[in-house]
Amino acid sequence: MRLDYFYNTEGENFRFYQIPALLLEEEEYRGISDTAKILYGVLLSRLALSRKNSWIEKDTDRLYITYNLKQLVEKLGRSDRTISKAMKQLSEVGLIEKKKRGQGKPDIIYVMNFTAVHKEGAKEIVPEEQMKQDSHMDKMQGNTREETIAETSVTGKEAKRGDSRSEEITILKAKRLRFQKRKSYLQNI
């Protein structure tokens, strides 16, 4: 089959999923699979429907989406296991949060704003620049990458593997721990 060219404005007739460049470029997200990155783009796209469908928490004004596993499997053409693993990866790096509803209803999924860190107990958003300053503060306080990794435990299963993937898992856990420390630091300001 030979495909034809796009002519004039035909290229504007399509819908696209956007994947934030930082998922491809930032070291923090290198350990998650390409499927997880594409899935995040799909979830971001669904977020645009939230206001239209009134998927907004009344008490917090937070947008959320719903997607069941079957829908995601069909949309991405991957297995249940692959999608579940990708969702878990997104959750581990803080790009999504899930809330179970039970009774056969799909989970509520909060697609997290990758450009800002929420300061707990306030409406204020701390921009990415603040995270860089916090990282600088960690260095001034003597918190090094090696100390953070040393604090991170590796499960027996990962340790037995002894391959580069177990190192990636350890680094992801270390990054998650640093994120939690920064979040705790911001709460205490």
C-alpha positions, -999 to +999 in steps of 0.1 A: +000+000+000+013+034-010+001+063+011-007+097-004+007+131+006-011+157+028-024+185+007-032+221+017-050+221+051-057+183+053-031+180+080-053+199+104-081+173+103-066+149+129-066+146+166-033+140+184-022+130+219+004+153+234+032+138+255+051+164+276+087+167+264+100+164+300+088+128+301+113+121+273+141+145+284+141+146+322+162+120+340+135+116+366+112+099+340+138+079+321+129+048+341+093+046+331+082+027+300+073+043+267+038+028+272+035+047+305+046+079+287+020+074+259-006+065+285+001+098+304-006+116+271-039+098+267-049+106+303-040+143+298-062+143+267-091+129+287-085+156+313-098+181+287-133+165+291-133+169+329-148+204+330-172+195+302-185+164+320-183+181+355-156+157+367-146+182+394-145+175+431-169+199+447-149+204+479-114+208+464-121+220+428-097+192+416-102+179+381-103+141+377-110+116+350-123+081+349-110+053+326-115+016+332-088-008+324-107-024+294-110+010+277-073+017+281-064-018+268-085-012+237-073+024+231-036+015+234-037-020+220-017-034+250-025-062+275-042-057+309-009-064+326+010-039+305-015-011+311-016-019+349+022-018+350+022+015+332-004+030+356+017+018+385+048+035+370+029+068+366+017+066+401+052+058+415+067+089+399+038+110+410+022+118+376-012+103+387-031+094+418-059+069+419-089+067+442-109+034+442-147+038+441-157+001+443-190-014+432-177-021+397-172+017+390-139+028+374-113+044+396-111+081+399-077+092+384-062+125+392-037+135+365-011+155+383+002+188+370+037+181+360+047+218+360+041+225+396+042+210+431+012+216+453+019+229+488-003+210+511-028+230+531-028+259+507-041+269+473-007+281+464+013+263+438+050+261+440+065+263+405+093+241+391+118+268+399+110+263+436+119+226+432+153+236+418+158+258+448+148+230+471+173+207+454+199+234+460+188+235+497+193+197+499+229+202+487+234+229+513+220+207+540+244+179+529+219+156+514+237+139+485+224+116+459+244+088+473+230+093+508+195+093+494+201+060+475+217+045+506+184+053+524+164+035+497+158-002+502+158-027+474+135-057+478+150-091+477+136-098+442+152-067+428+185-073+445+187-109+432+183-097+396+216-078+398+210-061+364+207-026+352+169-027+356+174-032+394+196-001+394+169+018+376+143+007+402+167+018+430+172+052+413+134+056+408+129+048+445+156+073+455+140+100+433+106+093+449+121+096+483+137+129+474+103+141+461+087+131+494+114+149+514+109+181+493+072+178+497+077+175+535+101+204+535+076+226+517+049+217+542+071+228+570+078+262+555 
